[in-house]
Amino acid sequence: GPDKFGPAPAAAGLNDGCVTIVEPLDGQDPEAHETVCAMWRSVGASIVELRPHQHDVLVARTSHIPHILAALTAEQATCARGVPSVIGKGFRDTTRVAAGRPEVWRDICLTNREAIVSGLNELETQLSAVRDAIERGSAEDVEAFFDAARRARQEVIGG
């Protein structure tokens, strides 16, 4: 969703193309399950059914950790004087979600801490590897890193 909150940023179509995760039907009232799914579809969302553990792992890697990285990127920039004069669209795109409500993200991080910590541990290993490649001046490894990231993005979101 948007980084703004409250009623002001509300807009028709806010959920168009959004994904809503609903737990599979096991043992639930089929009518209630369909009512929930129909409500989300009626506002433009598509439904994906996932078990809670799958949800936690996937959203940690596709939402929660990227949000943490956006916040860290925003904080990183504050250490340099004259930052606003060189900020471009990439920084704005990368850090947009860092403008979200801290209390919401505090609760998300503490509620899904196991999956987030696991993902951050893997990210720390990957970050060390790319830092080492840059430090060594290995053009081949740095390019391979960015090429793998480009291909991963294409695989995940297509294009």
Secondary structure, DSSP 4 states (H G I P E B T S, - for coil): --S--SSTT--TTTTTT-EEEE---TTS-HHHHHHHHHHHHHTT-EEEE--HHHHHHHHIIIIIHHHHHHHHHHHHHTTSTTGGGT--HHHHHHHGGGGS-HHHHHHHHHHTHHHHHHHHHHHHHHHHHHHHHHHHT-HHHHHHHHHHHHHHHHHHH--
